[in-house]
């Protein structure tokens, strides 16, 4: 077995000590590290995680103190059984709100030769190209009973039509608030950039908003999803990220991406924004390919969506592909834009990479 170093402690994959030397006079503490990564399942990757216990004399979330690790990629559609190890490299660390001396570790996947794994979508993003970009994700989701129906739906039937559920209060209009509040507190305790929550248009459907700069926005969203899945386990409900979990006259779920960059925030201008949006129209199909699976069931031109067949934009238009917020117009066409096309199950790293690429291409044209 090949040992690796972690601060002043040496161990190997399963924690067997490389040396039995005692370290006198130093109080080492056990830390619970939950490594998180995306698997290789298609068309939508799943979040995976496992816990590593390490001993350190001092730790406050420094990513450089954490070891690389590995996992059985043959169990996650990321390797063959005969050569199954995939490497986990820590890239960002958050406090774990539910564990004493616990931390959540966002990790990238690598091959044993040190190259990024094919499923490592975070590695797709150029940190230099994304510098200065801000993202605000609006993550919609539906809480489902084990029967496959949204919580709050009556057995064997449907609630009254959409209308009273959005941002609602009251037992007849809201389901799942206790879980949502617990998730909100967990996200804040973990230091995530959560900026709000609200009940959504369909009964049992909710949304949280997550803001961050550069790649941290996507990392925060992945950890927020992880905490939401973990919270759902306690309440024995299923977290559904499918963009159209209930067919018929019900809203689907998206992951709207609000985004800005230095020039748009500081200079902007109507002509400049229209130039950028022309670049988005040019790359409409490329964006849709990166914006999640089963999105064609949601992007129909109904239920506050644009049709995926045509790129559109408009001021304050939630039926457009990209909405130009009224605040942006009022501030001399400076501020941010909202891409309403990403599905609720979209990979935020793919979304960030695609938006950054299109903006930079259009900006420099």
N, C-alpha and C positions, 0 to 999 in steps of 0.2 A: 504493500500500500504506500502511496506517495503522500507524505505529510504536506500541509500548507500552514503558513504562519498567519496568525490573527493577533495583531498587537503584540503582547508579550506571552501569548499562550499558543502552543503548537498542538494541533490535533489532526485527525483525518476525517474522512467522510462520515463514519459512524461514531465519532467522538472518542475512539480509543486513544489513550495518550501515547505520544511518541516517546516521551521521556517521563520517568518517574521522579524526577528531581522536584523536591518540595520548595515552594517559594515562601520563605519565612518572612514574617513582618508585613505581608501584603494581604489585605482583606479582599478576596475575590468574590464576586457576586454572580449568581446565575441570571442570565437574561434569556427571555423567550423571544426568538426571532421568527416571525411568520413571513416566509418568502412567497411572493406572489408573482405569477407569470401567466402568459396566454398560451394555450395549447395549440395543437395543429388541426383541430377539427374544422371541417368545412360544411356549409358556407360561412358559419360563424364560429369563431374561436371561443372557447370557454375559459373562465378564470380558474386557475389551479393554485393551491397553496399547501405548504407543509411547514412544520415547526422545527427549528433547530435550537437546541439549548447550548449556550456558550458561557464560559467563565471569563470575566474581565474585571480588572481592578477599578476601571472607570469608563463609563460609556454614557454619552448624551446624544446619541443619534448620528454620530460621525460615520458616514458611509465608508470612508477609507479604512476604518477599523474592522470592517466585516469581511468574512472569508467568502471566496467563491464556493459554490456547492454544486451538486448535480442531482439528477433524478432519472427515473426509468422512462425514457422517451418512447419505448414500445407500448406503454400504457396510455400515452397521450397523443398518439398519431404523429410523433415527432422523430421516431427512429425505428429501426428494425431490431428484433430481439437479439440478433447476433452482435450488434454493435449499438447498444441501447442507451449509453450515457449521454445526456445533454447537460451542458454547463450553465449554471445560474450565476450571473454577475450582478451584484447589488448596484443600483444606480440612484435610489432615493429612499430615505428612511422617515417613518412617521411614528409617533407614539401610538401604541395600541391601547385604546381607551378601556378595554375590558380585561386586561391582564396586568398584574403587578410585574414591574420590570419587563414589560412587553413592548415590542416594536413591530411595525409592519414594514416589510422590505420589498419595494418594487425591484424586480430583477429582470434583466434581459437574458435571452437564451442564446447560447453560442455552441458551436461544434467543438469537439476536443482539439481541433487544430487552431482554435482561436478566432475563426471567422464567424460572423453573425449567422445564426440559424435562419433558414428560409422563413420561419414563422415569426421572426423577430421584427415586428413592424415598427417598433420604436426606433430601431437602427436605420429605418428608411429616412427619418427626418434629419435634415442637415441642421445642426445646432447653429451654424453661422447664418444660414438662410432664414431661420426662424427667429433670429435675434430681434427683439423689439416688438414682436407680435404679441398681442393680448387676445385671449380667447375666453368667452363666457358660454359654457354649454348649458342647455336646458334639457335635462334628462327626464323624459317621460317614461312611465312604466305602469304596469297593471298588476295588482295583487289578486291572485287567483286561489280559489278553493281547490282542494285535491281533485274535485270532480271536473275541473277545467273551466269553471265559470267564475267571472269576477266576483270578489267578495261584495256583499250587498245585493247581488242579484237574487230574486226569489227563486226557490226551487221550482224547476219546470216551467219558468216563465221569464218575463222581462220586467224591469222597472219602467216607470213612465219615461217618455222620450227625453233625449238630451235637452238641456236648458238650465235646470236648477242646480246642477252638480258643480259647475266651475266655481272655484273659490267659495264653496258653500259652507254653511254651518248647519248643524242639526242632524239628528239620528237618521231621519228619512232621506237625507241627501248625501251623507258622508259615511264612508266605511274605511277603517284602517288607520285612523288618526293616531292611536296610541303607538303603533309600530313606526309611523312616520316621525313622530316626535322623538322617539328613542333613537332612531337613525340620525336625526338632525343633531342631537346632543353628542352622539358618538363621533360624527364628522367634525364638529367644532372642537371636541376634546383631542382629536387626532391632528388638529392644525390645518385642516383642509380649507380651501377657499370657497366654502359654501356661502352663498349670498341670499338664499331664500328657499321656501317650499310653498306649494299650494296644491289644493285639490284640482283635478283637471276635468275635462268636459264630460267624460264617461264616468259613471259610478264605479268606484274601485280603482280609478286611474289617478295617479299623482305625478308630481314633477318636483325635482329639486334643481337649483341653479348653482353652477360651480364655475368660479372665475380663477384664472391664473395667467402667468406670463410665460411665454415660450413653451418648452416641453412640460413644465410643471402643471400646466392646465390639464393636459392629458393624464399625467401621473395622478393628480388629485382625483380626476374622474374615475380612474380605474380603482383607486382605493375606496372612493365613495360607493362604487358598485359593490365591491367586496364587502364592505360593512353592511350594505343593504341586504345582500344575500345572507350574510351571517345573522342579521337581525330577523330575517324572515323565518329562519330555522326555529327560533324561539316560539314564534306565533303559529307555526305549522301551516303557513300559507306559502304559495309558490310565487316567486318573483318572475314576471313575464316581460321580456324585452322584445318580443315579436312585434313588428310595426303594425300588425292588424290582427290582434288576437281574437276579436269577435267580428264576424262579418255582418253586413247589413248597415243600417243607418246609425253607426257608432263611430266616433273619432278613432283614428289610429294613434300610434305613439311615435314621436320623433325624438331626435336629439339635435334640436336647432343649435347652430353654431354662430354665435356673435363674435365678430373678429375686427381687429383694427391693427394698424401699424403706424410707425412714427409719422410718415408723410400725411396719411389720412387724418391723424389726430391734430397735427400742427399746421398743415397747409390746406389740404383737401380741395374743394371746389366742385361745382356741378359737372363741368366738362371732364375733370379728372376722374370722378366717380363713374361717369358714363363710359370712359375709356377702360376703366378696370372691369366694369360689368360686361363690356364687349368681349373681354378676355374670358370671362366666365361663360358667356354664351358659346364662344368658340370651343370651350372644353367641357361642355355640358355632359356629354356621354362619358368622358373620362371621370368626371366627378361622381356621376351616378354609379359607376363601377366600383367606387371606393366607399360608398355611403351606406353599406349594409345590405343584408339579404331580405328578399320578399318585399322590397320597397315598392314594387309595382302595385301591390295590393293597397298601399296607402296613398301613393302619389297619383290620384285619379282626377284631380281638379275639384274634388268635393271635400267637405270636412276640413276646411282651412288648409288645403294643400293646392299646389299647382299640379298640372298634369306633367308626368315625367316625359311626355312626348315633345314638350316645348319649353324652352327657357323663357322666363318672364321676370320682370322686376317692377317695383312700384313703391311709392312713398306710403308708408303705413299700411301696406297691402299684405295681409297674412294669407292671401290666396296666391301669392307670387312665389317664384323660386327663391328670389332674394328680396327681402324687405329693406327699404331704406328708412330707418327710423325717423320719425318727425323731429326728434331732438337733433339729429344730424343735419337736417335741412335748416332748422332754426339757428344752428350754430355755424352759419355760412358754409354748409355742406362739409363740415368737419366732424369727425367722431368715429362711428363704427357702422358696420353692415351686419345683416343677419341672413345667413344661409339656412333656409327652412327645409332643405331637401334631405339631410342625413336622417336615417332611420334610427329608432331607439336602440337597435342592436349594433349600430356602427362602431367600428374600432376607432377611438379618438385619435390614435396615432396616424392612421390612414387619412382621416379627415384633416388633421393639422397639416400633414405633408402635402395633400392635394391643394388645399387653400393657399398655403405658403407658395407653392410652385406657381400657381396661376397668378397670384397677385404680383409676384416678382417678375414673371414673364411679361404681364401687361404693363407694369410700372416702367419697365425698361424698353418697351417697344416704341 
